[in-house]
């Protein structure tokens, strides 16, 4: 794995680190590396939960590196745009739960990457910004102009995108942008606890949840209902379903196997 993206494993939890301090901005190459890291974890059977974070404490990810933006009319920005969109799709449709561990800034493309994750835990030091209008750039990775109104509603989306103001972790939680905000001195312990809990859940059920929730806004409720039925039938007599029921009755932790 190239140095700008680090990948480490601890038990059933794998962590991907955007290692481009101090702001962890991403280049086209870094986006490809991130996508490759997620692809590798799809195949790693030991991984049950994925944590995505940035190196250091100053930023989760401050978005795209402006040095890599097209410099003049006629330059091709499609590759960068499509790499960003591909990463968003990869995270949303990944068969395993993805947890964003957010410290410091999550700006622009970094905000988009965080929002694509399934669970978003932020330190109280975290700040969010969607101020693209104030640097003359249209956000185009498929979150701010495509998904955000689905996440938080039309009015709140327009407030964020048109005002472009810094949003604190507490305000982000109130908006529904993050799962919870925790004091910085408890941040690492909270990430470990959340990742450990998710890693103990039933992999097939998490996959069903992700596919159906994605389908609700991507394809519509009928498609989500079809997925719900298909997954319910496919897992009804699975090992994990039997193990989960037995563990509940026996008052013990289940030992799910993903089958």
RACORTA-V389999 format. One record per backbone hydrogen bond with DSSP energy under -1.0 kcal/mol. CO is the residue of the C=O (numbers start at 0). NH is the residue of the N-H. If there is no record, write none. Layout:
CO,NH
CO,NH
This chain:
1,4
3,18
5,16
7,14
9,12
11,47
11,48
12,9
13,50
14,7
15,52
16,5
16,18
17,54
19,23
22,61
25,64
26,30
27,31
28,32
29,33
30,34
31,35
32,36
33,37
34,38
35,39
36,40
37,41
43,46
48,13
49,98
50,15
51,100
52,17
57,104
60,106
62,25
64,67
65,68
71,74
76,80
77,81
78,82
79,83
80,84
81,85
82,86
83,87
84,88
85,89
86,90
87,91
88,92
96,49
97,117
97,118
98,51
99,120
101,122
103,126
104,59
104,60
105,128
106,109
107,111
108,112
109,113
110,114
111,115
113,116
118,99
119,178
119,179
120,101
121,181
122,125
126,105
127,166
128,107
130,133
131,134
131,136
142,146
142,147
146,150
147,151
148,152
152,156
153,157
154,158
155,159
156,160
157,161
158,162
159,163
166,127
167,171
168,172
169,173
170,174
171,176
179,121
181,123
182,185
183,186
185,189
186,190
187,191
188,192
189,193
190,194
191,195
192,196
193,197
194,198
197,200
201,205
202,206
203,207
204,208
205,209
206,210
207,211
208,212
209,213
210,214
211,215
213,217
214,218
214,219
219,223
220,224
221,225
222,226
223,227
224,228
225,229
226,230
227,231
228,232
229,233
230,234
234,237
237,241
238,242
239,243
240,244
241,245
242,246
243,247
244,248
245,249
246,251
258,238
